[in-house]
Amino acid sequence: QVRLVESGGGSVQAGGSLRLSCETSGKTYSRDCVAWFRQAPGKEREGVASITTRRNSTNYADSVKGRFTISQDNAKNTVYLQMNNLKPEDTAVYYCATDFDVTPTLGRCPVISRLYNNWGQGTQVTVSS
């Protein structure tokens, strides 16, 4: 099994930055995709960004393009989400996820939550205006 642990969440003012980390352990060698999702109170889980573990191809939700950057350090089995110019609407619990059965489509990993079966516990991000 794969274990994912998120960290780096916190409270910032609008315009600020945070970097989230997702450290994976266990049988990670055959996973092709890692993705970040978020869920605000009363809302459905939303895809944020994904990365292909072998080619570093990235995929972003329109709402975060130009502000968030997903990256990885394979030596540390860690995927990062750098979040800049944060807005109050970015407030949510952020989760990372992976799944051995999720593969890239046209070179990019999907950000559809129902496809992923291995999830971390989440980390809270709060952005105040």
GUDREN-198877 format. One record per residue (C-alpha): residue number from 1; x, y, z; residue in one letter. Coordinates in Angstrom, 3 decimals, padded with zeros to 6 digits, m for minus. Each point is the difference from the previous one (the first is absolute). Last residue first. Example, Ala and Ser with C-alpha at 12.3 -4.5 7.8 and 13.67 -1.06 7.14 Angstrom:
> 2,013.670,m001.060,007.140,s
> 1,m001.370,m003.440,000.660,a
//
This chain:
> 129,m008.900,038.908,003.221,s
> 128,000.909,m003.178,001.838,s
> 127,001.369,m003.132,m001.602,v
> 126,m000.289,m003.265,001.905,t
> 125,001.747,m003.156,m001.165,v
> 124,m000.662,m003.191,001.954,q
> 123,002.015,m003.143,m000.705,t
> 122,m001.450,m003.301,m001.124,g
> 121,000.056,m003.556,001.313,q
> 120,001.665,m001.410,m003.091,g
> 119,m001.808,m001.899,m002.686,w
> 118,000.393,m003.225,m001.951,n
> 117,m003.019,m000.908,m002.132,n
> 116,000.129,002.487,m002.847,y
> 115,m002.371,m000.084,m002.963,l
> 114,m002.911,001.540,001.924,r
> 113,002.064,003.152,000.566,s
> 112,000.330,001.058,m003.607,i
> 111,003.196,001.976,m000.508,v
> 110,001.220,m002.039,m002.953,p
> 109,003.666,m000.566,m000.741,c
> 108,001.417,001.507,m003.149,r
> 107,001.774,m001.470,m003.001,g
> 106,m003.019,m000.373,m002.247,l
> 105,m001.588,m001.946,002.850,t
> 104,002.376,m000.853,002.803,p
> 103,m000.569,m003.090,002.104,t
> 102,m002.099,m000.699,003.077,v
> 101,m000.028,m003.678,000.936,d
> 100,002.833,000.205,002.543,f
> 99,m001.816,002.766,001.860,d
> 98,001.087,003.292,001.472,t
> 97,m001.421,002.710,002.184,a
> 96,000.909,003.243,001.658,c
> 95,m002.485,001.849,002.134,y
> 94,m000.578,003.673,000.743,y
> 93,m002.597,001.083,002.538,v
> 92,m001.456,003.242,m001.221,a
> 91,000.513,003.757,m000.277,t
> 90,000.943,000.779,m003.594,d
> 89,m003.060,002.260,m000.208,e
> 88,001.725,002.407,002.389,p
> 87,002.692,000.526,m002.646,k
> 86,003.618,m001.103,m000.080,l
> 85,002.440,001.878,m002.194,n
> 84,002.339,m002.974,000.027,n
> 83,m000.549,m003.691,000.716,m
> 82,002.910,m002.374,m000.434,q
> 81,m001.331,m003.537,m000.011,l
> 80,002.673,m002.577,000.663,y
> 79,000.343,m003.709,m000.695,v
> 78,002.341,m002.075,002.130,t
> 77,001.589,m003.386,m000.535,n
> 76,003.246,001.555,001.280,k
> 75,002.116,m001.085,m002.970,a
> 74,m003.041,000.588,m002.201,n
> 73,m000.085,003.682,000.858,d
> 72,m003.216,001.273,m001.483,q
> 71,m001.694,003.099,m001.331,s
> 70,m003.418,001.621,m000.086,i
> 69,m000.233,003.743,m000.530,t
> 68,m002.898,002.196,001.060,f
> 67,m000.691,003.617,m001.036,r
> 66,000.094,000.022,m003.797,g
> 65,m002.751,m002.565,m000.252,k
> 64,m001.882,m000.348,003.290,v
> 63,m003.652,000.402,m001.013,s
> 62,000.580,m001.576,m003.397,d
> 61,000.869,m003.300,001.659,a
> 60,003.523,m001.064,m000.733,y
> 59,001.819,m002.818,m001.796,n
> 58,003.684,m000.747,000.111,t
> 57,002.419,m002.158,m001.942,s
> 56,002.967,m000.955,002.164,n
> 55,000.892,m002.892,m002.323,r
> 54,000.213,m002.986,002.348,r
> 53,m002.184,000.991,002.961,t
> 52,m002.682,001.658,m002.088,t
> 51,m001.304,003.026,001.877,i
> 50,m003.407,001.149,001.091,s
> 49,m001.719,003.204,001.049,a
> 48,m003.051,001.375,001.785,v
> 47,m002.859,m002.477,m000.247,g
> 46,m003.019,000.957,002.062,e
> 45,m001.703,m001.906,002.804,r
> 44,m003.612,001.064,000.234,e
> 43,m001.023,002.996,002.048,k
> 42,m001.600,000.496,003.400,g
> 41,003.274,000.878,001.653,p
> 40,002.796,000.274,m002.577,a
> 39,001.594,m003.067,m001.510,q
> 38,003.310,m000.082,m001.771,r
> 37,001.781,m002.336,m002.371,f
> 36,003.627,m000.584,m000.857,w
> 35,001.081,m002.711,m002.410,a
> 34,002.636,m002.670,m000.361,v
> 33,000.220,m002.079,m003.150,c
> 32,002.016,m002.873,m001.423,d
> 31,000.188,m002.313,003.007,r
> 30,002.261,m003.000,m000.461,s
> 29,002.773,000.704,002.490,y
> 28,m002.181,001.297,002.834,t
> 27,m000.473,m003.209,001.938,k
> 26,000.355,001.483,003.477,g
> 25,000.685,003.641,000.637,s
> 24,m001.219,003.327,m001.330,t
> 23,000.741,003.472,001.289,e
> 22,m002.400,002.688,m001.129,c
> 21,001.276,003.498,000.653,s
> 20,m001.878,003.274,m000.082,l
> 19,001.703,003.290,m000.652,r
> 18,m001.760,003.158,001.122,l
> 17,m000.198,003.502,m001.387,s
> 16,m001.658,003.306,000.840,g
> 15,m002.207,002.211,m002.121,g
> 14,m002.924,m000.388,002.342,a
> 13,001.190,m000.485,003.528,q
> 12,001.357,m003.278,001.211,v
> 11,m001.085,m002.857,002.243,s
> 10,001.624,m003.403,m000.151,g
> 9,000.729,m003.055,m002.098,g
> 8,003.481,m001.345,m000.460,g
> 7,m000.558,m003.712,000.391,s
> 6,m001.587,m002.901,m001.825,e
> 5,000.725,m003.651,000.733,v
> 4,m000.615,m002.711,m002.579,l
> 3,000.252,m003.736,000.636,r
> 2,000.056,m002.489,m002.851,v
> 1,m000.961,m003.615,000.495,q
//
